[in-house]
Amino acid sequence: MSLSHKHKCREIITKAVCGKGRKFSTVTHTVTPPNNPTSILGAWVINHQYEAVSAGEGIEVVGTYHINIWYSYDNNSQTDVAKETVSYVEQVGLSYLDSKHRKSTVEVSAEATQEPSCVEASVSPGGGSVIIRVEREFAVEMVAETKVCVLVCDSCGDAEEKDYEYVSGEEDFEELDLDLIDDEL
């Protein structure tokens, strides 16, 4: 049986993921320690904190982290640790966006899929500072109210007793194993 004229569609307002995006980036920082470094013994990014903020058609990730650089100086006869706090704003565009969402209900979130980490540290050509290369990646989501359209029938009792078949013109599901369907949805 195909869908008849007595079945109607209804718009329902619900919260849904209305936008998604992901961004990988590599940034370079220059840290100037109190002593001219001879060599770099280690570099770490720690204490990463961030939050997501809605920004037009995208999401901004606003955050900070500390860079700690263990270095030698005075022709490798002394060592010290240079510390610097870095602030950043990462603009993440949305690769998917439901344009019919209610803008006044937008909530955004971000997840660091790759925490900021130092992938390279070297003494600058002039010798007075350290050049740090940091990689980071964020996945963002925008949740908002939006409309979805659902099929409704005149009576719930009628729907449970009848066996409806939806004719869509797409692939056939005759080989579907009905024992795998969960009746308690």
N, C-alpha and C positions, 0 to 999 in steps of 0.2 A: 504494500500500500504506500503510495506517495503522500507527501504532506498535503493536506487539504486546506481549503479556504478558512476553516474554523480555527486554525492555528495562527497565532499572532506573535510578533516580535515585541519585546519590551526592552527599553533602555534602562540599564542599571548603572548607578554611579558607585564606583568602587575605587579603593586605593590600589594602584598597580605600579610596577616599574615602567616608567614612561621614558627613560633615557639611560643609556649606558655608554661608557667610554673607557679607554685605556691609553696610557702614555708612558713610554720608556724614555728616559733622558740621561744624558751624560753632561755633567757640568764641571767646570774647572774653577778652583779656588786658589788664591795666592795668600799664603800665611807668612808673615815676617816675624821670625823669632827674635828675641833680644840679642842673641849672638849669631854671627854669620855661620851657617851650617856647613860642615865639611861633607857629611854623608847622612843619609836617612836610614835609621835603624828600624823604624816601624811607623805606621800611620793607621789610625782607627777613627771611625765615625761612631759616636755613642750618643745616648740620651735623645733619640729622635722623638719629636712630638709634632702632631699635625692635626688639622681639622679641615673639613670641607665646607665651602661656601658657594652658594649659587651665584653665577656671574653671567648674566645674559643667556646666551644659548649654550653655555658650557658650565663647567664647575672648576672653581679654583681650589687648589690644595695649598693651604698656608701653614708653614711649619718652621721648625728650628732643629738644629742638631749641633753637637760639639765635635770639633776635629781635634784630636790629640796626635801630636807628632813627636816621636822620640828621635832625636838627632844627636850627632856628634859635632863638636866644634873644636877650634884651636888645634887643627891638624890631627883630629881624632884622639885627642888626649882628654877631653871632657865630654860629658853627655848632659842633656837636659830634655825636658818635655815642654813643647809649645802648645798652648791651648787657645782655641778660638771658637766662638759661637757664630754659627751661620744661620741667617734667616732667609727664607725663600718663599716665592709664590709661584706655583706651577699651574699654568692654564691647561686644563684637560678638555678637549673637545668631545662632543657626544657623537659617536658613530651611529647611534640609533636615537631617535627622538620622536615621541608621539606628539604631534602638533596640537592635538585636541585636548590636552590636559588642562586642568584648572591651575593657572599660574599662582593663584593665591594660596594653594595648598601644597606647594613644592617643599619636599624635604630631601636633602642631599647627604650622601655619605661617600667616604673614600676608604680604600684599603691599600696599604702598602704591600703590593705583591712581591716587590723586591725592596727591602729596607735599604736606605742609603749606605753604600759601602765604598771604601777607598779601593780603587783598582790600580792606581799608579801614584807614586810620590817621587818627586825628583827635586834636586837643588836647581834653582833658576840659573840661567847662563851667567848672570852677573854675580851670583853667589850669595846675595843678601836675603833671599827668601826661598820658600818651598812651594812648588806647584803641585797641587793635589787634584787628581781626577776622580770624581765620585759618580757612581751609577745609581739610579733609583727608578722605580716603576710604580705607578698607581692605577688601580681600577676604581672607577667611580660609578655611582648609580643615583638616579633621580627618581623618587617616588612621589606620586601626586594622585589626586582624584581625577578619574577619567570615566568616560561612558563606555559600556560594553553592551552589545545587543544579544539578548538570549531569546530562545524560542519558548513560548508558553502555550499551554493548552487550556481549554475551558475549565477542566476539572482534574484535580490530581488523582482522584479515584479512577477516572477514565484512563489516564495515562498508565496506571499500574496494571490495568486489566488488558489493555490492548497491546498488540505487537506492531509498533510503527517501523516503517522502513524509510529511510531518508534517501532519496534518489538525487545524487549530486553530479553524476556523469563522470566521476573520478574512479579510481581503482576500486576493485571489488574486494570485499573482506570475507569471502566464503570460507577461506582456510583458517579463519580466526578460531582459536581454541577457547570455547566459552568457559571451560573450567578454570582458566587463568584470570577471569574477570572477578574483581572484588565486589561482592554484593553490598558491602557495608560502607559505601562512600558517603 
